[in-house]
Amino acid sequence: MEQKDKSSKIKHQEQSKLINSNNKLKNLKSDYFIRKFFYYIHKRKLLEIIKYNKSIQKRANININDYKEFCEKYSSIEIEIKPMKNKYGNFINIIKGDEENYHIYYDDNKGKEIKSTSLNKNNKVSKINIIINYQVKSFFKIFDRCDSVESIYFKKFCRNNITDMGCMFSFCSSLKELNLDNFNTSNVTNMSGMFYECSSLEELNLNNFNTNNVTNMSGMFSSCSSLKELNLNNFNTSNVFNMCCMFYECSSLKELNLNNFNTSNVYNMSGMFSLCSSLKELNLNNFNTNNVYDMRDMFYECSSLNELNLNNFNTNNVTFMHRMFSKCLNKLKLKIKRKFNKFEDSAFEDFDEDYSIKPNMYIYY
């Protein structure tokens, strides 16, 4: 009898263990994604988990600095785009084999959502939402030739691992609104051709731009022909070496304040202000040109320029200065000739436009 009771007790204990085991398994399954997430971030030491056990499965104390680091390295970027009315097309250039890092949602005019990386001629969209995964580290040409886009708004941009923004919005010729308030450029080194041919853009707020690490600004605002003003007071250009065609054909700009520009490392200024036909004055007193070797077409067809202070210009290392003042006002050229003897005769000769520097020759490197 005693042996039977003992056997029954063991059986009951085994059944209880099985029930408890099933309950634990059930709890584990229900919290699978939470556990997976905490395992993932704990393994990479991105977040410090202080408390996590079977009774407090959803509570965790997070170190704010670790969370910030997590956001800067691994958070997604969210962008909202509005195309021209009744237009469609490929609004983002996705590198082949990298499609899984871009999630694109098109809202049509009937309130339906289409998830796709491209559109056909039957799709008419009113809004496009793009989510970019953390794996993407370069924005080179990401919106290049999106000529049907009217508005781009960066809704969320915590990450700081993007280093290349070359030609990012190039040839967005219909772009009228560009909201970059949440933009993070703290580690960007390449901004060449960034707004090249954004010919419909009338204003551009770059107050939050961090350019501390940028080395290339060639063609950055080239052919922004509708841009009426440009505030670059916060720009740090101490590491920039290339400013070729930077303001080429900014034909609506009447003034440009570059007093804070540090050009001590710049070697190329060719075509920098070429075809800025509305620019009336330009103060370049602070420009350091000690390392510049190319000044070709620098002020080509600045046909409204009356005054140009070049007192501090050092041309000792300049190899090319052809057409530097070509098609400028004759009275301006005479003033410069009389005051300075550091410019060659070829700098004042007028040539046809066919011979002038073109930005697309320089901004892709």
PyMOL commands that set and color helices and strands:
alter all, ss='L'
color gray80, all
select helices_A, chain A and resi 2-30+32-43+64-74+99-101+330-339+345-347+353-355+359-361
alter helices_A, ss='H'
color red, helices_A
select strands_A, chain A and resi 77-83+102-108+113-115+125-132+149-156+177-179+281-283+307-309
alter strands_A, ss='S'
color yellow, strands_A
deselect
rebuild
show_as cartoon
